[in-house]
Structures are given as structure tokens and as C-alpha cells.
Amino acid sequence: MTLNRYAFVKANWHSDIVDQALVGFTELIPAEQVDVFDVPGAFEMPLVARDLAESGRYAAVAAAAFVVDGGIYRHDFVAQAVVDGLMRAGMDSGVPVLSVSLTPHQYQETDHHNAIYRAHFVEKGREAARAALMIGKTRAQLAA
């Protein structure tokens, strides 16, 4: 059975930027085929992504977050833990779990930077959709 539903997990930190990934994703995969799940932040994404992948309802799970240096913690450690967790969720479940998680080295909350990252997240959403569709096609060929 070929699944045609996709899960999209979004972290709520910097949602004005992160939500643009969903815009890009649904340019290629119809919104009617995408179930959207919000989580507080990036760190919560791997657990939810794993649960969604293991549900058997989705062809792929995409997870989007914007992890920036807030000066309180080492954002690069958080980003690495998130990406590792998403990869593990995909490997453990056998369902593609795609990361649309960005960790810029230089980010300032200015109109200029926000515009750049909003546009970048739209493109990253498209890339995740292309990857989900391509992986699904490849896996269907392997199963045939």
C-alpha cells in the first residue's frame, strides 16, 4: 500500500520564519495531504517525529525549526541533538524523517535577516517536499 499523507512538524520558536517551510512544502505536496503538528521548540521534534513515523499513517515526516544563538545555551549542541534525533527516528521507524532545521552562525533579529531566512525556509520546505516524493518513488521501485 502506498501512502500519500505526510506529517509536518514545526517548532514554535521563530514561527514567523519556520512557518514558511510549510508554505514551500505545500507548493509541491497538496495541503490536503499534509497533517501539521506544532511543538514548543526544536528539541521536542524528534520524539513527535518518531511517534508520527511509527503510526504507519505517513509516507514521510518533515520537521522544521530555526535554532539560533540566544546567548543562554550552546545552540549548536541543540541543533546537533535535534538532527541526530530526527535521523534516529527515521532509521528506527523505517519512514523518511526529513530535517528542515537551520542553525545560522550569524543571525540578528532585524527586518533584513528575517526576510532572508523567511525566503530560505520557503526553499528548504520545497527541498523537503522534493526529497519526500523522491524517496517515496525510489522505495516503491525497490518494492516492485
Number of C-alpha atoms within 10 A of each C-alpha: 4 10 12 14 17 23 21 24 26 27 23 18 16 15 17 11 21 27 21 21 30 28 17 21 25 19 13 15 19 11 15 9 14 20 13 15 15 17 16 11 17 23 19 16 27 24 15 19 29 23 13 23 25 16 11 13 13 21 19 29 29 29 31 30 29 22 24 21 15 10 7 6 10 11 17 15 9 16 20 14 15 23 22 13 20 25 19 16 26 20 13 13 18 14 22 23 29 24 22 24 23 18 16 14 10 8 14 12 8 9 8 9 12 16 12 12 19 18 14 18 27 22 19 23 29 22 18 25 25 15 16 21 17 12 16 19 13 10 12 12 9 8 7 5
